[in-house]
Amino acid sequence: MSQMIIPSLHGQVSDQEWALRCDLAAAYRLVAHFGWSDLIFTHISVRLPGPDHHFLINPYGLLFDEITASSLIRIDLAGQKQQDSPFPVNPAGFTIHSAIHSARPDAQCVLHTHTRAGVAVASQQGGVLAISQQSTFVLASLAYHDYEGVAVRPDEIPRLQADLGDAQFLCLRNHGLLTIGATVADAFLAMYVFESACQIQVSAQAGGPLIAIDPAIVTGTATAMKIQTGGIGGAFVWPAMLRKLDRLDPGYRS
């Protein structure tokens, strides 16, 4: 198989940036592994430390299972590349991610998908239904944003920010799913739960009548989340995910 040769940035960026690059590349590979990718058309970003407000995002044109730590593109909040790369940046990815990173200092990582189950639930009037344990985790911190077309217009940014508020999960109506996290690991685990809730919902709707969960249980889920996972804490599961990737193909670290 032919592979793209991209010069390594290891040793040319700070240790902290390299660690974030490796985690973000791992997240892209895991999204591909679990079947959440939409060819090249979705995106995950991570904020870089420092006063420049830079973040990393995928090179537009690479499949997610091709992305490496060195191929990720460093950009600023104006969407300008801050490193040499033969690849462009997805304009819609820039609009959505820059909007969230600029409004939410706690949003170190933003993960967005267009899965079939996610878009299906995002297209349902009732949105996420309280019918599974997974859904209660999502409903504990869920917001919705109405579809305004492909997200390339700057005027959508304030509405997107206002709709997100302080939520961790965002259902983009007729579009897909989005999660934020204090780390790449947190955003990944949140999306795993979000995607699972949507897959369960679509499957359950194909069966018989649904059993709704008591609203009081949903209300109490936020407290349970902190006990069970540290608040959808990816630190519990991330090392295992990295070990899986290292068994499959450690090339994401290059």
HULINTA-V940865 format. One record per helix or strand of 2 or more residues. SS is the DSSP state (a for helix, b for strand). FROM is the first residue (numbers start at 1). TO is the last residue. If there is no record, write none. Layout:
# HULINTA-V940865
ss->[SS;SS]
from->[FROM;FROM]
to->[TO;TO]
This chain:
# HULINTA-V940865
ss->[a;b;b;a;b;a;b;a;a;b;a;b;b;a;a;a;a;a]
from->[15;43;55;64;73;91;109;116;133;142;154;169;176;184;215;221;235;250]
to->[33;47;57;66;75;103;113;122;139;145;164;172;181;205;219;229;248;253]
